[in-house]
Amino acid sequence: MSNTPTTNMTVPVHMVAQLELCMKQMNMDPTPISSATDTMIMNQCDKSDDYEVKKIISHSVYEGIWFFELLFSNGEKQIVADEDCNCEWLISNYLAEKNINTAYIFCRVSTKEQASSTCMSLEAQADEIRPLVQSYPRVKVFKISCSAYRKIPKVLEDIGECATSGDGIFVWRVDRLSRNIVKYLSWMEDLNENGVEVYSVNDELYYSSNKTKFIQAILDAQKEAELIGIRVKLVNKRKRQRGDEAIGSLPFGKKYERILDADCNTIRKIVVPHAEEIAQRTFIRSSKMLGDELVLHLNKQGSLKRGRKWSRSMICNMLK
C-alpha cells in the first residue's frame, strides 16, 4: 500500500476543466478532481455579480471550451468559462490584440413564430450555422426570442459594439437580423467599415459583397412583417370585441382558459392561475439549492419553463 500523501479537493464547477488541463500538463492524475458541492458553486446571483470585471488577464482552451482569467474590481482573480462571462467587450478587445477572431452566431425567433409549425428553432438555426464557422478560433452563440421589427435587439447591438475587424456575424436568414430597413442600414454599414463581416446562411449573402441583394432581402422581410402586423391587429381587435380578459403573453403563474358555447366554439378567454407554474415558482423560491445546482435539478427532472430549459438568469429573475 502506498504511503504517498493525498489531498482531497473540492473545486468550483467552472474550474474543473481548467484544473484538469493544468494537471495533465504537469503529468499529474486528474481523476481525484470532483465538482463542487452546493456551497462552492458560483452563479450569476452570487458575489461575482457585485463586482465589475476590470481586465482579461489570460485565456485557455480545453476540449473546445474557452476559459478566461478575469480580474474584478475588488482585486479578486477568477477563471470563468466563456459562456459564463459577462464582459464581451473586454474579451473582444483582449482577443483583437492577439489577432484572434470570433464568429458570432445570432439566432432569433419571435413569440409568434414559435407558435408556427414552420418556425426554424433557435437550436436548429445554430446547428445549420456552426459548420460554416469552423475556421474561426472562437465561436460565440446568442439565442433570443423577440421581435426585430421596431428596433435592433439589445443583444445584437451589443454584438455590433464588441465585434472587431476580422470577426463575423452569422445568421440563418437575413430577416433574423432585421425586418426594418431604416434601423439596420447604418448599423450594417458601420460594421462593414469596421471590417466585420455579416453573412446570411440560407440566403448565401455576404453584406460586404452583396449589398443590393442583402438590402432587397430585408425589404422583402419588412413587407412580410407589415402584412403580418395587419393580420395581428385584426385578430386582436376581434379578441377585444368578444371580451377576452387579456391579449398576448401572460406573466409567469397565469394562463388563459377558454369559455366555450354549446358547440365548443370559443366565446372568450379569461385569465386564471397556472397551478404548475405557481408550484415551480414556489419550489424555486423555497429551495436551499444554489443557482447551478438548482438549474441542473430542474432540467434533469424535465421541469421546463414554458417549453424551455431553465438557465441561471431565469432563476435569478424568479428570485427577484
C-alpha positions in Angstrom: 0.0 0.0 0.0 1.4 3.4 -1.0 2.2 5.9 1.7 2.1 8.8 -0.7 0.2 11.6 1.0 -3.0 12.6 -0.7 -5.2 15.8 -0.5 -8.9 15.9 -1.2 -10.0 18.9 -3.2 -13.4 20.4 -3.9 -13.3 22.6 -6.9 -15.9 25.0 -8.3 -17.7 23.6 -11.3 -16.4 26.2 -13.8 -12.8 25.5 -12.8 -12.8 21.7 -13.1 -11.8 21.5 -16.8 -9.2 24.2 -16.3 -7.6 22.4 -13.4 -7.6 19.1 -15.1 -5.8 20.7 -18.1 -3.1 22.1 -15.8 -2.6 18.8 -14.0 -2.3 16.9 -17.3 0.4 19.4 -18.4 2.3 18.5 -15.2 1.8 14.8 -15.7 -0.5 14.6 -12.7 -3.5 12.3 -12.5 -6.7 14.5 -12.6 -9.0 11.7 -11.6 -9.5 12.8 -8.0 -10.9 16.2 -9.0 -14.6 16.4 -8.2 -17.2 19.0 -8.9 -18.0 21.5 -6.2 -20.7 20.9 -3.6 -23.6 23.2 -3.4 -21.8 25.6 -1.0 -19.0 26.1 -3.6 -21.0 26.6 -6.8 -20.7 30.1 -8.2 -23.6 31.5 -10.1 -24.7 34.9 -11.5 -26.8 35.7 -8.5 -23.8 35.4 -6.1 -21.0 37.7 -5.1 -19.2 37.8 -8.5 -22.1 40.0 -9.8 -21.3 42.6 -7.1 -18.0 43.4 -8.7 -17.2 44.8 -12.2 -14.7 42.9 -14.4 -11.8 45.2 -14.9 -9.4 43.2 -17.1 -8.9 40.0 -19.0 -5.6 38.5 -17.8 -5.3 35.4 -19.8 -7.2 32.7 -21.6 -7.0 28.9 -22.3 -9.0 26.4 -24.4 -9.8 23.0 -23.1 -11.7 20.5 -25.3 -13.1 23.3 -27.4 -14.3 25.3 -24.3 -12.8 28.7 -23.8 -11.8 30.0 -20.3 -10.8 33.5 -19.3 -9.0 34.6 -16.2 -10.8 37.7 -15.0 -9.7 40.5 -12.7 -12.5 42.0 -10.7 -12.7 45.5 -9.3 -12.2 44.1 -5.8 -8.8 42.7 -6.9 -10.1 39.1 -7.0 -9.0 36.9 -9.9 -11.2 34.1 -11.2 -11.1 31.6 -14.1 -14.5 31.6 -15.8 -15.9 29.6 -18.7 -16.7 31.8 -21.8 -20.4 31.2 -21.6 -20.5 32.5 -18.0 -18.5 35.7 -18.7 -20.5 38.9 -18.9 -17.7 41.1 -20.3 -17.7 40.5 -24.1 -16.4 44.0 -24.9 -13.3 43.4 -22.8 -12.9 39.9 -24.2 -13.2 41.1 -27.8 -10.5 43.7 -27.3 -8.2 41.3 -25.5 -8.5 38.8 -28.4 -8.1 41.5 -31.0 -4.7 42.3 -29.5 -3.8 38.7 -30.0 -5.2 38.6 -33.6 -7.8 36.0 -32.5 -11.2 36.4 -34.3 -14.7 35.5 -33.2 -17.6 34.2 -35.1 -20.9 35.5 -33.5 -23.8 33.2 -34.3 -27.0 35.1 -33.8 -30.2 33.1 -33.6 -33.6 34.7 -33.2 -37.3 33.8 -33.2 -40.3 35.9 -32.3 -43.0 34.7 -29.9 -45.4 34.5 -32.8 -43.0 32.4 -34.9 -42.5 29.9 -32.1 -46.2 29.0 -32.4 -45.8 28.2 -36.1 -45.0 24.7 -37.2 -42.7 26.1 -39.9 -40.6 28.0 -37.4 -36.8 27.3 -37.5 -36.0 26.8 -33.9 -33.1 28.5 -32.2 -31.2 25.2 -31.8 -31.8 24.4 -35.5 -30.5 27.8 -36.6 -27.3 27.3 -34.6 -26.8 23.8 -35.9 -27.1 24.9 -39.5 -24.6 27.8 -39.0 -21.9 26.0 -36.9 -20.3 24.0 -39.8 -19.6 27.3 -41.6 -17.6 29.0 -38.8 -15.1 26.2 -38.1 -12.3 28.5 -39.4 -12.8 30.9 -36.6 -10.8 30.1 -33.4 -13.7 31.2 -31.1 -17.4 30.8 -31.7 -20.0 32.6 -29.5 -23.7 31.7 -29.8 -26.5 34.0 -28.9 -30.1 32.8 -28.9 -33.0 35.2 -28.2 -36.8 35.3 -28.6 -38.1 38.8 -29.5 -39.3 40.9 -32.4 -36.8 42.8 -34.6 -39.3 44.9 -36.4 -39.3 48.1 -34.5 -35.8 48.2 -33.2 -32.5 46.4 -33.1 -32.4 43.8 -30.3 -30.2 44.8 -27.5 -28.2 41.6 -27.8 -27.4 42.4 -31.5 -26.5 46.0 -30.6 -24.0 44.6 -28.0 -22.5 42.2 -30.6 -22.0 45.0 -33.0 -20.3 47.1 -30.4 -18.0 44.3 -29.4 -17.1 42.9 -32.8 -13.7 43.9 -34.2 -12.0 43.7 -37.6 -11.9 40.1 -38.8 -14.9 39.0 -36.7 -18.1 37.7 -38.3 -21.8 37.8 -37.5 -23.7 34.9 -38.9 -27.5 34.4 -39.1 -29.7 31.7 -40.6 -31.6 34.2 -42.7 -31.5 37.9 -43.4 -34.8 38.6 -41.5 -33.2 37.1 -38.3 -31.2 40.3 -38.2 -34.0 42.7 -39.1 -37.4 43.3 -40.6 -36.8 47.1 -40.6 -34.5 48.5 -43.3 -34.3 52.0 -41.7 -32.9 50.7 -38.4 -30.4 48.4 -39.9 -28.7 50.1 -42.8 -26.5 52.4 -40.8 -25.8 49.6 -38.3 -24.6 47.2 -41.1 -22.6 50.0 -42.8 -20.8 50.7 -39.5 -19.9 47.0 -39.2 -18.7 46.9 -42.8 -16.5 49.9 -42.3 -15.0 48.3 -39.2 -14.1 45.1 -41.1 -16.8 42.9 -39.5 -18.5 40.5 -41.9 -22.2 39.9 -41.9 -23.4 36.6 -43.5 -26.8 35.1 -44.1 -26.5 31.3 -44.4 -29.8 30.5 -46.1 -29.7 33.4 -48.5 -25.9 32.8 -49.1 -25.3 36.5 -48.9 -22.3 38.5 -47.5 -23.3 42.1 -46.9 -19.9 43.4 -47.9 -20.1 41.9 -51.4 -23.9 41.7 -52.0 -25.2 44.9 -50.5 -28.0 45.3 -53.1 -29.3 41.7 -52.7 -28.9 41.9 -48.9 -30.9 45.1 -48.7 -33.6 43.7 -51.0 -33.9 40.7 -48.8 -34.5 43.0 -45.8 -37.1 45.0 -47.8 -38.9 41.7 -48.6 -38.9 40.7 -44.9 -40.2 44.2 -43.9 -43.1 43.9 -46.3 -43.9 40.5 -45.0 -43.8 41.8 -41.4 -46.1 44.7 -42.3 -48.7 42.2 -43.7 -48.4 40.0 -40.6 -48.9 43.1 -38.4 -52.1 44.0 -40.2 -53.4 40.4 -39.6 -52.4 40.5 -35.9 -54.2 43.8 -35.4 -57.4 42.4 -36.9 -57.1 39.3 -34.7 -56.6 41.4 -31.5 -59.5 43.6 -32.5 -61.7 40.5 -32.7 -60.5 39.3 -29.3 -61.3 42.6 -27.6 -64.7 42.7 -29.2 -65.6 39.2 -27.8 -64.4 40.3 -24.3 -61.1 38.5 -23.8 -59.6 39.5 -20.4 -56.1 39.9 -21.9 -54.3 39.8 -25.2 -50.8 38.4 -25.7 -48.4 36.6 -23.4 -49.2 36.4 -19.7 -46.9 36.7 -16.6 -45.5 33.5 -15.1 -48.1 31.8 -13.0 -51.1 32.8 -15.2 -52.7 31.2 -18.2 -55.7 31.5 -20.5 -58.9 29.5 -20.1 -61.5 29.3 -22.9 -65.2 29.8 -22.2 -67.0 27.7 -24.8 -70.5 27.6 -26.1 -72.7 24.5 -26.6 -70.9 23.8 -29.9 -67.4 24.1 -28.3 -66.7 27.4 -30.0 -64.7 29.9 -28.0 -66.9 32.7 -26.6 -64.0 34.5 -24.9 -60.8 33.8 -22.9 -60.3 34.5 -19.3 -57.1 34.6 -17.2 -56.8 32.0 -14.4 -53.9 30.9 -12.1 -51.5 28.3 -13.7 -51.1 25.7 -11.0 -48.0 24.1 -12.4 -46.1 27.4 -12.9 -47.1 28.5 -9.4 -45.7 25.3 -8.0 -42.4 25.8 -9.9 -42.1 29.3 -8.6 -42.8 28.2 -5.1 -40.2 25.4 -5.3 -37.5 27.7 -6.7 -38.1 30.4 -4.1 -38.1 28.0 -1.2 -35.3 25.8 -2.4 -32.0 25.8 -0.5 -30.1 24.8 -3.6 -27.9 27.4 -5.3 -28.2 28.6 -8.9 -26.2 26.0 -10.9 -27.4 23.1 -8.8 -31.0 24.2 -9.0 -30.8 24.7 -12.8 -29.4 21.2 -13.1 -32.0 19.7 -10.8 -34.9 21.3 -12.7 -33.7 20.4 -16.1 -32.9 16.8 -15.1 -36.5 16.5 -13.7 -37.8 17.7 -17.1 -39.4 20.7 -15.4 -39.3 23.2 -18.2 -40.2 26.9 -18.2 -42.8 27.2 -20.9 -41.0 24.6 -23.1 -37.5 26.0 -22.5 -34.7 24.6 -20.3 -34.0 26.6 -17.2 -31.0 28.9 -17.0 -29.3 30.8 -14.2 -30.7 34.1 -15.5 -34.2 32.6 -15.3 -33.6 31.5 -11.8 -32.3 35.0 -10.8 -35.4 36.6 -12.3 -37.6 34.2 -10.5 -36.0 35.2 -7.2 -36.5 38.9 -7.6 
